[in-house]
């Protein structure tokens, strides 16, 4: 029975990928929120390149540089499950609205401290952690609202287009961030990231959810809701298989992320602009992979695409480590981005299809926790480089 459920999940996922990639944009609410999140994602990547590069100026320690990635992802690992429980217990739109306002305020404060010259390595890590915490409470809720924005037959393309949004931002944000960082400094990029969160808040204020059928399920409390989410993940065969695959892929696929600023600075002898170019190449590869995936699904099974994505990720790491040339580094970014988005899209769609709405945010939070176990790899990589 469990194997049949898993096969059914994959068949539904496959059918969703054959619908037009642009069909979700027929729905106005999805389109408005997609544009707003694209702006916010661009701002986030501008801040990511800023925080990574500022740390290289505040501390030459590889361990401290890798800690920027740890401070970004550790809060998601720590707080994703309670965030998912809150997303299932309370109004998701209002929860998202308050998290966006919180993140904007924190970034305005960080930009002010940067302008005063009062930021050291530990303050940078503190603000990165706080911003990561805000993101942790927003991420599972963002994903959980997607089924309410589009019909079920366009859910697959909608999830894929959300990935495209993130990776268009990866293609634009780092290059734009590197340019602004070099031309106007870190204060400007932090300020613009704060403004991008206000754009999302404005879109959420504009959105009014349509009436839904009354909730007949018994009222849950936070701790009990978290336990229920874990129990569901343990006993749902399709979700459990997806989580195992995600853990196997992401804990290894993140190897090059933690020290990418040092790859740009030391291995390739570049500056913040080169770091942005590498991330832009990665984002460009991811966008290309998102549009290539439906074509591949018509020719190959999901298992074979996951195998190709894994091989491509390994090749990316080898090229970053031993390429020694800017062109090879850019090629590595293209291959890595394409491989990453294929794996993430397949696993994310499979997770969504395995979850009923009452536990959707919690299940997605658990999926994100599995994905972001890679923060342990980031910390280990920085420690090894330090030694």
LUMBAMI-506301 format. One record per residue (C-alpha): residue number from 1; residue in one letter; x, y, z. Coordinates in pm, whole numbers. Each point is the difference from the previous one (the first is absolute). Last residue first. Example, Ala and Ser with C-alpha at 12.3 -4.5 7.8 and 13.67 -1.06 7.14 Angstrom:
2
+-----+----+--------+--------+--------+
!   i ! aa !     px !     py !     pz !
+-----+----+--------+--------+--------+
!   2 !  S !   1367 !   -106 !    714 !
!   1 !  A !   -137 !   -344 !     66 !
+-----+----+--------+--------+--------+
***
This chain:
387
+-----+----+--------+--------+--------+
!   i ! aa !     px !     py !     pz !
+-----+----+--------+--------+--------+
! 387 !  X !   4244 !   2416 !   1068 !
! 386 !  X !   -220 !    291 !   -110 !
! 385 !  X !    -99 !   -188 !   -318 !
! 384 !  X !   -116 !   -293 !    213 !
! 383 !  X !   -201 !    231 !    226 !
! 382 !  X !   -161 !    174 !   -296 !
! 381 !  X !   -101 !   -329 !   -157 !
! 380 !  X !   -139 !   -132 !    329 !
! 379 !  X !   -214 !    311 !     50 !
! 378 !  X !   -135 !    -18 !   -355 !
! 377 !  X !    -65 !   -375 !     29 !
! 376 !  X !   -200 !     58 !    318 !
! 375 !  X !   -191 !    271 !   -188 !
! 374 !  X !    -82 !   -274 !   -250 !
! 373 !  X !   -276 !   -121 !    234 !
! 372 !  X !   -180 !    265 !   -199 !
! 371 !  X !   -177 !   -236 !   -238 !
! 370 !  X !   -122 !   -222 !    284 !
! 369 !  X !   -126 !    300 !    193 !
! 368 !  X !   -167 !    130 !   -318 !
! 367 !  X !   -188 !   -329 !    -40 !
! 366 !  X !   -107 !     20 !    365 !
! 365 !  X !   -132 !    351 !    -64 !
! 364 !  X !   -186 !   -122 !   -309 !
! 363 !  X !   -170 !   -266 !    212 !
! 362 !  X !    -89 !    255 !    266 !
! 361 !  X !   -139 !    248 !   -256 !
! 360 !  X !   -212 !   -272 !   -165 !
! 359 !  X !   -146 !   -162 !    312 !
! 358 !  X !   -366 !    101 !    -38 !
! 357 !  X !     43 !     43 !   -378 !
! 356 !  X !     73 !   -366 !    -76 !
! 355 !  X !    364 !    -76 !    -88 !
! 354 !  X !    147 !   -256 !   -244 !
! 353 !  X !    -53 !    219 !   -306 !
! 352 !  X !    194 !    284 !    159 !
! 351 !  X !    296 !   -227 !     82 !
! 350 !  X !     18 !   -145 !   -354 !
! 349 !  X !     -9 !    351 !   -141 !
! 348 !  X !    288 !    104 !    226 !
! 347 !  X !    212 !   -309 !    -79 !
! 346 !  X !    -33 !     35 !   -376 !
! 345 !  X !     55 !    375 !      6 !
! 344 !  X !    300 !    -19 !    237 !
! 343 !  X !    177 !   -266 !   -207 !
! 342 !  X !    -46 !    181 !   -329 !
! 341 !  X !     83 !    334 !    158 !
! 340 !  X !    332 !   -127 !    139 !
! 339 !  X !    125 !   -164 !   -319 !
! 338 !  X !    -54 !    311 !   -210 !
! 337 !  X !    158 !    221 !    263 !
! 336 !  X !    304 !   -223 !     40 !
! 335 !  X !     63 !    -30 !   -375 !
! 334 !  X !    -20 !    378 !    -49 !
! 333 !  X !    213 !     70 !    306 !
! 332 !  X !    266 !   -246 !   -112 !
! 331 !  X !     11 !    167 !   -342 !
! 330 !  X !     55 !    335 !    172 !
! 329 !  X !    284 !   -149 !    204 !
! 328 !  X !    152 !   -151 !   -314 !
! 327 !  X !     -5 !    343 !   -164 !
! 326 !  X !    156 !    159 !    309 !
! 325 !  X !    289 !   -248 !     11 !
! 324 !  X !    141 !   -231 !    269 !
! 323 !  X !   -221 !   -295 !    -94 !
! 322 !  X !     99 !   -219 !    296 !
! 321 !  X !   -247 !     72 !    280 !
! 320 !  X !   -273 !    180 !   -193 !
! 319 !  X !     17 !   -255 !   -281 !
! 318 !  X !    -17 !   -293 !    240 !
! 317 !  X !   -299 !    148 !    184 !
! 316 !  X !   -190 !     58 !   -325 !
! 315 !  X !     72 !   -357 !   -118 !
! 314 !  X !   -152 !   -135 !    323 !
! 313 !  X !   -308 !    214 !    -55 !
! 312 !  X !    -36 !   -125 !   -358 !
! 311 !  X !     23 !   -362 !    116 !
! 310 !  X !   -274 !     60 !    256 !
! 309 !  X !   -224 !    179 !   -248 !
! 308 !  X !     46 !   -281 !   -252 !
! 307 !  X !   -101 !   -256 !    264 !
! 306 !  X !   -302 !    210 !     98 !
! 305 !  X !   -100 !     13 !   -368 !
! 304 !  X !     32 !   -379 !    -21 !
! 303 !  X !   -220 !    -51 !    305 !
! 302 !  X !   -265 !    242 !   -131 !
! 301 !  X !    -26 !   -205 !   -319 !
! 300 !  X !    137 !    126 !   -329 !
! 299 !  X !   -135 !    113 !   -339 !
! 298 !  X !   -311 !    205 !     74 !
! 297 !  X !    143 !    110 !    334 !
! 296 !  X !    307 !    135 !   -181 !
! 295 !  X !   -212 !    250 !   -190 !
! 294 !  X !   -176 !    108 !    320 !
! 293 !  X !    344 !     43 !    169 !
! 292 !  X !    156 !    223 !   -267 !
! 291 !  X !   -195 !    307 !    114 !
! 290 !  X !    112 !    -36 !    362 !
! 289 !  X !    351 !    -98 !   -109 !
! 288 !  X !     46 !    323 !   -192 !
! 287 !  X !   -107 !    200 !    305 !
! 286 !  X !    244 !   -200 !    214 !
! 285 !  X !    288 !     47 !   -243 !
! 284 !  X !    -60 !    375 !      3 !
! 283 !  X !     -7 !     -3 !    380 !
! 282 !  X !    336 !   -179 !     21 !
! 281 !  X !    151 !    234 !   -259 !
! 280 !  X !   -131 !    293 !    206 !
! 279 !  X !    156 !   -148 !    313 !
! 278 !  X !    335 !    -21 !   -177 !
! 277 !  X !    -42 !    354 !   -138 !
! 276 !  X !    -80 !    135 !    347 !
! 275 !  X !    319 !   -150 !    141 !
! 274 !  X !    184 !    146 !   -298 !
! 273 !  X !   -138 !    347 !     80 !
! 272 !  X !     90 !    -40 !    367 !
! 271 !  X !    367 !    -50 !    -92 !
! 270 !  X !    208 !   -254 !   -190 !
! 269 !  X !    310 !   -215 !     43 !
! 268 !  X !   -170 !   -320 !   -125 !
! 267 !  X !    106 !   -223 !    290 !
! 266 !  X !     33 !    280 !    256 !
! 265 !  X !   -286 !    249 !    -46 !
! 264 !  X !   -255 !   -189 !   -209 !
! 263 !  X !     62 !   -335 !    172 !
! 262 !  X !     10 !    188 !    331 !
! 261 !  X !   -351 !    137 !    -60 !
! 260 !  X !   -109 !   -354 !   -104 !
! 259 !  X !    111 !   -146 !    332 !
! 258 !  X !   -335 !   -109 !    140 !
! 257 !  X !   -169 !    -79 !   -330 !
! 256 !  X !    244 !   -253 !   -150 !
! 255 !  X !   -106 !   -300 !    208 !
! 254 !  X !   -374 !     65 !    -18 !
! 253 !  X !    -72 !   -301 !   -220 !
! 252 !  X !    121 !   -245 !    265 !
! 251 !  X !   -256 !     64 !    274 !
! 250 !  X !   -245 !     96 !   -271 !
! 249 !  X !    -24 !   -330 !   -190 !
! 248 !  X !    -24 !   -268 !    268 !
! 247 !  X !   -225 !    218 !    217 !
! 246 !  X !   -235 !     73 !   -290 !
! 245 !  X !    -25 !   -368 !    -92 !
! 244 !  X !    -88 !    -94 !    357 !
! 243 !  X !   -253 !    284 !     22 !
! 242 !  X !   -173 !   -112 !   -322 !
! 241 !  X !    -25 !   -359 !    127 !
! 240 !  X !   -156 !    121 !    325 !
! 239 !  X !   -248 !    224 !   -180 !
! 238 !  X !   -122 !   -283 !   -227 !
! 237 !  X !    -20 !   -248 !    293 !
! 236 !  X !   -184 !    228 !    243 !
! 235 !  X !     60 !   -147 !    346 !
! 234 !  X !    309 !    189 !    114 !
! 233 !  X !   -101 !    328 !   -163 !
! 232 !  X !   -348 !    -20 !    155 !
! 231 !  X !    145 !    -67 !    343 !
! 230 !  X !    234 !    300 !    -34 !
! 229 !  X !   -289 !    227 !    -95 !
! 228 !  X !   -213 !   -128 !    287 !
! 227 !  X !    283 !     70 !    244 !
! 226 !  X !     29 !    357 !   -127 !
! 225 !  X !   -376 !     47 !     29 !
! 224 !  X !      8 !   -129 !    357 !
! 223 !  X !    269 !    251 !     89 !
! 222 !  X !   -184 !    291 !   -165 !
! 221 !  X !   -357 !    -74 !    104 !
! 220 !  X !   -263 !   -162 !   -220 !
! 219 !  X !   -369 !     83 !    -51 !
! 218 !  X !   -206 !   -300 !   -113 !
! 217 !  X !    -57 !    -29 !   -377 !
! 216 !  X !   -322 !    139 !   -146 !
! 215 !  X !    163 !    298 !   -172 !
! 214 !  X !   -276 !    185 !   -182 !
! 213 !  X !     14 !     -2 !   -382 !
! 212 !  X !    203 !    279 !   -155 !
! 211 !  X !    -78 !    363 !    -72 !
! 210 !  X !    245 !    174 !   -225 !
! 209 !  X !    326 !    133 !    138 !
! 208 !  X !     54 !    374 !    -31 !
! 207 !  X !    324 !    104 !   -169 !
! 206 !  X !     84 !    371 !     -7 !
! 205 !  X !    152 !    -10 !    348 !
! 204 !  X !    205 !   -301 !   -110 !
! 203 !  X !    128 !    190 !   -304 !
! 202 !  X !     99 !    297 !    221 !
! 201 !  X !    184 !   -231 !    241 !
! 200 !  X !    190 !   -149 !   -295 !
! 199 !  X !    110 !    347 !   -111 !
! 198 !  X !     98 !     81 !    360 !
! 197 !  X !    233 !   -298 !    -11 !
! 196 !  X !    170 !    150 !   -307 !
! 195 !  X !     54 !    328 !    187 !
! 194 !  X !    204 !   -181 !    265 !
! 193 !  X !    212 !   -161 !   -274 !
! 192 !  X !     59 !    346 !   -146 !
! 191 !  X !    133 !    127 !    334 !
! 190 !  X !    236 !   -297 !     40 !
! 189 !  X !    134 !     51 !   -354 !
! 188 !  X !     53 !    373 !     54 !
! 187 !  X !    178 !    -41 !    334 !
! 186 !  X !    240 !   -255 !   -150 !
! 185 !  X !    169 !    250 !   -230 !
! 184 !  X !   -106 !    230 !   -284 !
! 183 !  X !    199 !   -107 !   -308 !
! 182 !  X !    159 !   -333 !    101 !
! 181 !  X !   -297 !   -115 !    206 !
! 180 !  X !   -241 !    130 !   -263 !
! 179 !  X !    176 !   -202 !   -274 !
! 178 !  X !     34 !   -311 !    217 !
! 177 !  X !   -365 !     25 !    101 !
! 176 !  X !   -114 !     36 !   -359 !
! 175 !  X !    209 !   -302 !   -101 !
! 174 !  X !   -115 !   -193 !    306 !
! 173 !  X !   -367 !     97 !    -43 !
! 172 !  X !    -47 !    -62 !   -371 !
! 171 !  X !     73 !   -370 !    -57 !
! 170 !  X !    -81 !   -105 !    355 !
! 169 !  X !   -318 !    205 !    -20 !
! 168 !  X !    -89 !   -184 !   -320 !
! 167 !  X !     74 !   -305 !    213 !
! 166 !  X !   -245 !     81 !    275 !
! 165 !  X !   -270 !     93 !   -246 !
! 164 !  X !     64 !   -317 !   -202 !
! 163 !  X !    -50 !   -202 !    318 !
! 162 !  X !   -332 !    173 !     48 !
! 161 !  X !    -70 !    -85 !   -363 !
! 160 !  X !     59 !   -370 !     77 !
! 159 !  X !   -249 !     11 !    285 !
! 158 !  X !   -255 !    169 !   -226 !
! 157 !  X !     73 !   -247 !   -282 !
! 156 !  X !    -79 !   -293 !    233 !
! 155 !  X !   -309 !    165 !    152 !
! 154 !  X !   -157 !     63 !   -341 !
! 153 !  X !   -244 !   -293 !      9 !
! 152 !  X !    -76 !     75 !    367 !
! 151 !  X !   -141 !    343 !    -75 !
! 150 !  X !    215 !    301 !     94 !
! 149 !  X !     42 !    237 !    296 !
! 148 !  X !   -122 !   -228 !    278 !
! 147 !  X !    247 !   -277 !    -93 !
! 146 !  X !    282 !    261 !     28 !
! 145 !  X !    -83 !     98 !    358 !
! 144 !  X !    212 !   -277 !    157 !
! 143 !  X !    317 !    106 !   -181 !
! 142 !  X !     -7 !    349 !    143 !
! 141 !  X !    -93 !   -138 !    344 !
! 140 !  X !    298 !   -237 !     -1 !
! 139 !  X !    238 !    289 !    -81 !
! 138 !  X !   -131 !    281 !    223 !
! 137 !  X !     92 !   -110 !    351 !
! 136 !  X !    346 !   -111 !   -110 !
! 135 !  X !     48 !    326 !   -192 !
! 134 !  X !    -41 !    196 !    320 !
! 133 !  X !    252 !   -228 !    170 !
! 132 !  X !    245 !     43 !   -288 !
! 131 !  X !    -25 !    377 !     46 !
! 130 !  X !     79 !    -47 !    369 !
! 129 !  X !    294 !   -228 !    -80 !
! 128 !  X !    142 !    242 !   -257 !
! 127 !  X !    -42 !    279 !    254 !
! 126 !  X !    198 !   -195 !    258 !
! 125 !  X !    265 !   -111 !   -252 !
! 124 !  X !     61 !    361 !   -102 !
! 123 !  X !     16 !    102 !    366 !
! 122 !  X !    261 !   -272 !     52 !
! 121 !  X !    219 !    113 !   -292 !
! 120 !  X !    -11 !    369 !     94 !
! 119 !  X !   -263 !    263 !    -82 !
! 118 !  X !      9 !    345 !    162 !
! 117 !  X !    118 !    199 !   -304 !
! 116 !  X !   -291 !    245 !     31 !
! 115 !  X !   -124 !    -82 !   -352 !
! 114 !  X !     20 !   -368 !     82 !
! 113 !  X !   -209 !     56 !    313 !
! 112 !  X !   -263 !    181 !   -208 !
! 111 !  X !     -9 !   -279 !   -260 !
! 110 !  X !    -47 !   -254 !    279 !
! 109 !  X !   -291 !    197 !    143 !
! 108 !  X !   -168 !     25 !   -340 !
! 107 !  X !     59 !   -374 !    -38 !
! 106 !  X !   -168 !    -83 !    331 !
! 105 !  X !   -301 !    222 !    -83 !
! 104 !  X !    -46 !   -163 !   -343 !
! 103 !  X !     23 !   -348 !    150 !
! 102 !  X !   -270 !     78 !    257 !
! 101 !  X !   -231 !    145 !   -267 !
! 100 !  X !     43 !   -313 !   -212 !
!  99 !  X !    -64 !   -226 !    301 !
!  98 !  X !   -317 !    193 !     86 !
!  97 !  X !   -146 !    -38 !   -349 !
!  96 !  X !     84 !   -370 !    -19 !
!  95 !  X !   -187 !    -73 !    321 !
!  94 !  X !   -294 !    209 !   -122 !
!  93 !  X !    -21 !   -196 !   -325 !
!  92 !  X !     35 !   -335 !    174 !
!  91 !  X !   -288 !     50 !    241 !
!  90 !  X !     86 !   -217 !    298 !
!  89 !  X !     36 !   -367 !     98 !
!  88 !  X !    157 !   -152 !   -313 !
!  87 !  X !    257 !    279 !    -43 !
!  86 !  X !     66 !     -2 !    374 !
!  85 !  X !     87 !   -370 !    -27 !
!  84 !  X !    227 !     70 !   -296 !
!  83 !  X !    181 !    271 !    197 !
!  82 !  X !     35 !   -237 !    296 !
!  81 !  X !    158 !   -252 !   -242 !
!  80 !  X !    220 !    249 !   -187 !
!  79 !  X !    153 !    152 !    314 !
!  78 !  X !    329 !   -182 !     52 !
!  77 !  X !     82 !   -104 !   -359 !
!  76 !  X !   -112 !    335 !   -136 !
!  75 !  X !    199 !    175 !    272 !
!  74 !  X !    313 !   -200 !   -102 !
!  73 !  X !    -20 !    110 !   -367 !
!  72 !  X !    117 !    362 !      7 !
!  71 !  X !    229 !    -24 !    302 !
!  70 !  X !    162 !   -309 !   -157 !
!  69 !  X !     52 !    183 !   -329 !
!  68 !  X !    168 !    289 !    183 !
!  67 !  X !    191 !   -255 !    211 !
!  66 !  X !    187 !   -107 !   -315 !
!  65 !  X !    178 !    337 !     -5 !
!  64 !  X !     78 !    -30 !    372 !
!  63 !  X !    160 !   -341 !    -51 !
!  62 !  X !    191 !    121 !   -304 !
!  61 !  X !    161 !    262 !    229 !
!  60 !  X !     90 !    322 !   -184 !
!  59 !  X !   -236 !    203 !    219 !
!  58 !  X !   -175 !    336 !    -46 !
!  57 !  X !     73 !     30 !   -373 !
!  56 !  X !    -90 !   -362 !    -78 !
!  55 !  X !   -310 !     49 !    217 !
!  54 !  X !   -106 !    298 !   -212 !
!  53 !  X !     16 !   -227 !   -306 !
!  52 !  X !   -232 !   -266 !    137 !
!  51 !  X !   -240 !    255 !    148 !
!  50 !  X !    -17 !    200 !   -325 !
!  49 !  X !    -42 !   -304 !   -224 !
!  48 !  X !   -287 !   -116 !    217 !
!  47 !  X !   -151 !    349 !     18 !
!  46 !  X !    -23 !     27 !   -378 !
!  45 !  X !   -137 !   -353 !     -2 !
!  44 !  X !   -275 !    106 !    239 !
!  43 !  X !    -83 !    309 !   -206 !
!  42 !  X !    -43 !   -212 !   -312 !
!  41 !  X !   -218 !   -238 !    200 !
!  40 !  X !   -217 !    290 !    117 !
!  39 !  X !    -55 !    125 !   -354 !
!  38 !  X !    -84 !   -355 !   -113 !
!  37 !  X !   -227 !    -35 !    302 !
!  36 !  X !   -199 !    304 !   -110 !
!  35 !  X !    -25 !   -123 !   -360 !
!  34 !  X !   -119 !   -343 !    116 !
!  33 !  X !   -249 !    157 !    241 !
!  32 !  X !   -155 !    203 !   -281 !
!  31 !  X !     -6 !   -293 !   -244 !
!  30 !  X !   -149 !   -243 !    253 !
!  29 !  X !   -273 !    248 !     84 !
!  28 !  X !    -76 !     62 !   -369 !
!  27 !  X !    -42 !   -362 !   -110 !
!  26 !  X !     86 !    -54 !   -368 !
!  25 !  X !    363 !     17 !    116 !
!  24 !  X !    -29 !   -358 !    129 !
!  23 !  X !    -17 !   -125 !   -364 !
!  22 !  X !    354 !    116 !    -85 !
!  21 !  X !    173 !   -339 !     19 !
!  20 !  X !   -273 !   -151 !   -212 !
!  19 !  X !   -121 !   -328 !    148 !
!  18 !  X !    237 !   -297 !    -47 !
!  17 !  X !    163 !     53 !    344 !
!  16 !  X !   -325 !    -61 !    181 !
!  15 !  X !    -40 !   -340 !   -166 !
!  14 !  X !    341 !   -105 !    126 !
!  13 !  X !    -74 !    103 !    357 !
!  12 !  X !   -328 !   -190 !    -10 !
!  11 !  X !    184 !   -306 !   -128 !
!  10 !  X !    270 !     39 !    268 !
!   9 !  X !   -259 !     15 !    277 !
!   8 !  X !   -181 !   -303 !   -144 !
!   7 !  X !    331 !   -192 !     -4 !
!   6 !  X !     57 !     88 !    366 !
!   5 !  X !   -355 !   -102 !     92 !
!   4 !  X !     44 !   -329 !   -184 !
!   3 !  X !    328 !    -66 !    183 !
!   2 !  X !   -173 !     55 !    335 !
!   1 !  X !   -281 !   -239 !    -91 !
+-----+----+--------+--------+--------+
***
